[in-house]
Amino acid sequence: MSKDLKLCCPCHFGLESVLKYEITKIGGTDLKVSDGKISFCGDANILARANLCLSTAERVLIELIEFKASTFEELFQGVKAIELERFIGPENAFPVKGYSLNSTLHSVPDCQSIVKKAAVERLSSKYGISWFEETGPKVQIQFSILKDVVTIYLDTSGAGLHKRGYRRNSNAAPIKETLAAGIVDLARVRPESIVCDPFCGSGTLLIEAALKALRIAPGINRRFAAEQWECFGSKIWQEERSRAIDNVDRSAEFHGIGADIDDAAVALTLDNAHKAGIKSRLDIRQADITEFRQPEDSIVICNPPYGERLLELREAEDIYRKMGRVLGKGGSRQSYIISPHEEFEKFFGTSASRRRKLYNGMIKCQLYMYF
């Protein structure tokens, strides 16, 4: 399947510019940026490369069609017109899921069954069969209906791309891997960087920093739904995995320094770092924030405890004051701190050089950048 595909990658709100750079770097073309997603073009190799290499994308979707529909008949005919047989074989399972917002067709279960019915009718006419056992690999159909505009996708990733494979366990308030990777990018981590996290938790920020510095593709240790689809030969995935392995830079001098007051978090970080293959690059110990000493020419990237989830708000504010006494404020000692606290700078004691609005799950945060 050398023909160009229209692809779409959702991302965290606030990380669109980071993802745009990543997609351009892997060879995606005709990029179209909108809130929380980027559409682009590429062949089957780019599709595989996007799944393996994009660190801030939530998943890689094939965008099949976009059309207006305010009746079930329009929805049915629009879906029936799609060349689904390009991707879905007679054995494949093809479940349907989606959402509808501000649209005439507001019942999601009804829309689901219409999309499924149209897909079955299309594939029945192509394969000459009336019943699909759906025992083969899954090709997930997704729909979004926004203000009566329907978009139909196929999900090539399967499990979300934040599931790298190294974090089977996490602490109570983990930061998502894709968001962590975006913050690492915004902090301009380089192959020779020293990165510190005095609240390392399950180690996600340090591990994502190491993967970035060593140019290790975040998806290198996992599998993707489209690897099972007959329309994409296994050769494409083999080529792109080999390419990703060749791209790793083991000569990078990256060093990560982590600490956490909880010794269970220290053990968890070391375990996750081992699974990610970068444990030798990290130095992790059990310590309170007041004991932290930031080295010269280093970058702190951290997700300190939030009052609303882990601690009382006053305790969190006390931690921010302590951070203000020990963390660098720019120059050779930079800090990038994500927090939902609107008055973080007041307690930290210094205004940020720059702020960026990000969402950690459903929690609206700011990335406070000191450089």
C-alpha positions in Angstrom: 0.0 0.0 0.0 2.3 2.7 -1.3 -0.6 5.1 -1.9 -0.6 8.2 0.3 -2.8 7.9 3.4 -4.4 10.8 5.3 -3.3 10.3 8.9 -4.4 12.1 12.1 -2.7 12.2 15.5 -4.6 13.5 18.6 -2.4 15.0 21.3 -2.7 16.9 24.6 -3.9 20.4 24.3 -0.9 22.7 24.4 1.5 20.2 22.7 0.4 20.8 19.1 3.6 22.7 18.2 5.8 19.9 19.6 3.9 17.2 17.8 4.0 19.2 14.5 7.8 19.3 14.7 7.9 15.5 15.4 5.7 14.7 12.4 7.7 16.9 10.1 10.9 15.2 11.3 9.6 11.7 10.5 8.6 12.8 7.0 4.9 13.6 7.3 3.6 16.1 4.7 0.7 18.5 4.2 0.3 19.1 8.0 -2.9 20.7 9.2 -2.9 21.7 12.8 -6.1 22.1 14.9 -6.8 22.1 18.6 -5.6 18.8 20.1 -4.8 17.1 16.8 -2.7 17.2 13.7 -3.7 15.7 10.3 -1.0 14.9 7.7 -0.2 12.7 4.7 2.2 9.8 4.4 2.6 6.3 3.1 2.5 3.0 5.0 6.1 3.4 6.1 5.2 6.8 7.6 2.2 5.2 9.4 4.5 2.6 11.0 7.2 5.2 11.7 4.6 7.5 13.4 3.5 4.7 15.7 7.0 3.8 16.6 8.6 7.2 16.9 6.1 9.9 17.8 6.5 10.6 21.5 3.7 13.2 22.0 0.9 11.6 19.8 -1.9 9.8 21.6 -2.5 7.4 18.7 -2.2 7.2 14.9 -5.5 7.2 13.0 -6.2 6.8 9.3 -8.7 9.5 8.3 -11.0 7.9 5.7 -13.6 10.6 5.0 -15.2 13.8 6.2 -18.8 14.7 5.2 -21.9 16.5 6.4 -24.8 14.4 7.8 -27.9 15.6 9.7 -29.9 12.4 9.0 -29.2 8.7 9.5 -29.6 8.1 5.8 -26.9 10.7 5.0 -24.7 9.0 7.7 -25.3 5.6 6.2 -24.6 6.6 2.6 -21.5 8.5 3.6 -20.0 5.5 5.3 -21.1 3.1 2.6 -19.2 5.1 0.0 -15.8 4.5 1.8 -13.4 1.9 0.3 -13.3 -0.1 3.5 -12.1 -3.2 1.7 -8.7 -1.5 1.3 -8.2 -2.1 5.0 -10.8 -4.6 6.3 -10.6 -8.2 5.1 -13.4 -10.8 5.2 -12.0 -12.2 8.5 -11.3 -9.0 10.3 -13.3 -7.8 13.3 -14.4 -4.2 12.8 -16.1 -2.8 15.9 -17.4 0.8 15.9 -17.0 3.5 18.5 -17.3 7.3 18.5 -18.8 10.5 19.8 -21.2 13.2 18.8 -21.1 16.9 19.9 -23.5 19.7 19.0 -25.0 17.7 16.2 -28.5 16.7 15.0 -27.4 13.0 15.2 -26.8 13.1 19.0 -27.5 9.5 19.9 -24.1 7.7 20.0 -25.5 4.1 20.1 -27.8 4.9 17.1 -24.9 6.4 15.2 -22.7 3.4 16.1 -25.3 0.9 14.7 -25.8 2.9 11.5 -22.0 3.1 10.8 -21.7 -0.6 11.5 -24.7 -1.4 9.2 -23.2 0.7 6.4 -19.8 -1.0 6.8 -21.3 -4.5 6.7 -23.3 -3.6 3.6 -20.3 -2.2 1.8 -18.1 -5.2 2.7 -20.9 -7.7 1.9 -21.1 -6.3 -1.6 -17.3 -6.5 -2.1 -16.7 -10.0 -0.6 -20.0 -11.6 -1.6 -20.8 -12.8 1.9 -23.8 -11.8 4.1 -22.3 -12.8 7.6 -19.0 -11.8 9.1 -17.6 -14.0 11.8 -15.1 -11.2 12.8 -12.6 -13.7 14.2 -9.5 -12.1 12.7 -7.4 -9.1 13.8 -9.4 -6.0 15.0 -9.7 -3.0 12.7 -11.3 -0.4 15.0 -13.6 2.0 13.2 -14.0 5.4 14.9 -16.4 8.2 14.2 -16.6 11.8 15.4 -19.6 14.0 14.7 -19.0 17.6 15.4 -21.6 20.2 14.4 -23.1 17.8 11.8 -19.7 17.1 10.3 -18.8 13.4 10.3 -15.2 12.1 10.2 -14.5 8.4 10.0 -11.2 7.0 11.1 -9.4 3.6 11.6 -7.2 3.3 14.7 -3.8 1.8 13.7 -2.3 2.0 17.2 -4.6 -0.2 19.4 -3.6 0.6 23.0 -2.8 4.4 23.3 0.7 5.4 22.4 1.4 6.6 25.9 1.6 2.9 26.8 5.3 2.4 26.0 5.7 -0.9 27.8 8.0 0.3 30.6 5.5 1.5 33.1 3.4 -1.5 34.2 3.2 0.0 37.7 2.9 3.6 38.8 2.4 5.7 41.9 -0.8 7.5 42.9 -0.5 10.5 40.6 1.5 9.6 37.5 2.0 12.0 34.6 1.1 10.5 31.2 4.1 9.5 29.2 3.0 11.6 26.1 2.7 14.7 28.3 6.0 14.0 29.9 7.7 13.7 26.5 6.1 17.1 25.4 7.5 18.8 28.5 10.9 17.2 27.9 10.8 18.7 24.3 9.8 22.1 25.6 12.8 22.0 28.1 15.1 21.3 25.1 16.7 18.2 26.4 19.8 17.3 24.4 22.1 14.2 24.2 24.5 15.8 26.7 21.9 17.1 29.1 21.8 16.5 32.9 18.2 16.3 33.9 16.9 16.2 37.5 13.6 15.4 39.0 13.4 15.8 42.8 9.8 14.3 42.8 10.5 11.3 40.5 7.4 9.2 41.4 7.4 6.4 38.9 10.3 8.0 36.9 8.3 9.0 33.8 9.9 12.4 33.3 13.4 11.1 33.7 12.8 8.1 31.5 11.2 10.2 28.7 14.1 12.6 28.9 16.6 9.7 28.5 14.6 8.2 25.6 14.7 11.6 23.9 18.4 12.2 24.6 19.4 8.8 23.3 17.0 8.9 20.4 15.3 5.7 21.4 11.9 5.4 19.7 9.2 5.4 22.4 7.2 2.6 20.7 10.2 0.3 20.0 9.2 -2.2 22.7 5.5 -2.6 21.9 3.2 -3.8 19.2 0.5 -1.9 17.3 -3.0 -3.0 16.0 -2.1 -2.4 12.3 0.8 -4.8 12.5 -1.9 -7.5 12.2 -3.7 -6.0 9.2 -3.0 -7.9 5.9 -3.1 -4.6 4.0 0.2 -3.6 5.6 2.9 -6.2 5.0 5.2 -7.2 7.9 8.2 -6.0 5.9 7.1 -2.3 6.5 7.2 -2.8 10.3 10.5 -4.7 10.1 12.0 -1.9 8.1 10.8 0.8 10.4 11.9 -1.1 13.6 15.4 -1.6 12.1 15.5 2.1 11.2 14.5 3.1 14.7 17.2 0.8 16.2 19.9 2.2 13.9 18.9 5.7 15.0 19.6 5.1 18.7 22.6 7.2 20.0 24.3 5.2 22.7 27.2 7.7 22.7 25.0 10.4 24.2 26.3 11.6 27.6 22.8 12.1 29.1 22.6 11.7 32.9 19.5 11.7 35.0 19.3 12.5 38.7 16.2 11.6 40.6 14.9 11.7 44.1 11.7 11.1 46.0 10.8 11.2 49.7 9.1 7.8 49.3 11.5 4.8 49.0 8.8 2.8 47.2 8.8 5.5 44.5 12.6 5.2 44.2 12.3 1.4 43.7 9.5 1.9 41.1 11.6 4.4 39.1 14.5 2.0 39.0 12.3 -0.8 38.0 10.7 1.2 35.2 14.0 2.5 34.0 15.3 -1.0 33.8 12.3 -2.0 31.6 13.0 1.0 29.4 16.6 0.0 29.0 18.1 3.3 30.4 18.7 2.4 34.1 22.5 2.9 33.8 21.9 6.5 32.9 20.0 7.4 36.1 21.1 8.1 39.6 18.1 7.8 42.0 17.9 8.1 45.8 15.5 8.6 48.6 15.6 12.2 49.7 13.4 15.2 50.7 13.2 18.3 48.5 15.2 20.3 51.1 18.2 18.0 50.5 18.2 18.5 46.8 21.2 20.3 45.2 20.9 21.1 41.6 24.1 20.8 39.6 25.4 23.5 37.4 24.3 23.2 33.7 21.4 21.1 34.5 17.6 21.1 33.9 15.0 20.3 36.5 11.8 18.9 35.1 9.3 18.0 37.7 5.6 17.4 38.6 5.4 18.3 42.3 2.5 17.0 44.5 -0.8 18.6 43.9 -2.9 19.7 46.8 -6.2 18.4 45.4 -5.0 14.8 44.8 -2.1 13.8 47.1 -1.7 16.3 49.9 -3.5 19.1 51.6 -3.2 22.3 49.7 -1.2 24.0 52.4 1.3 21.1 52.4 1.7 21.5 48.7 2.3 25.3 49.0 4.9 24.6 51.7 6.7 22.3 49.2 6.6 25.0 46.6 8.3 27.4 49.0 11.0 24.8 49.7 11.4 24.3 45.9 11.9 28.0 45.5 14.9 27.8 47.9 16.7 25.0 46.1 15.8 25.0 42.4 17.5 27.0 39.7 15.7 30.0 38.3 17.5 30.3 34.9 21.0 30.7 33.5 23.0 27.4 33.9 20.3 26.0 36.2 16.9 25.8 34.5 13.6 24.5 35.9 10.4 23.4 34.2 7.6 22.7 36.7 4.1 21.6 35.9 1.5 22.6 38.5 -2.3 23.3 38.6 -1.8 25.9 41.4 -2.8 29.3 40.0 -0.5 31.0 42.5 2.5 28.7 42.2 4.9 31.6 41.3 3.9 33.4 44.5 4.9 30.4 46.7 8.0 29.6 44.6 9.1 33.2 45.0 9.9 34.0 41.4 7.9 34.7 38.3 8.4 32.3 35.4 10.4 33.3 32.3 7.4 31.8 30.4 4.3 29.8 31.1 2.4 27.4 28.9 -1.1 26.0 29.5 -1.2 22.2 29.5 -3.7 19.6 30.7 -2.6 16.7 32.9 -5.6 14.4 32.4 -8.6 16.6 33.0 -6.6 19.0 35.3 -5.7 22.4 33.8 -2.1 23.1 34.6 0.6 25.6 33.7 4.2 24.7 32.8 6.3 27.2 34.6 9.5 27.7 32.7 12.6 29.2 34.3 15.5 29.6 31.8 
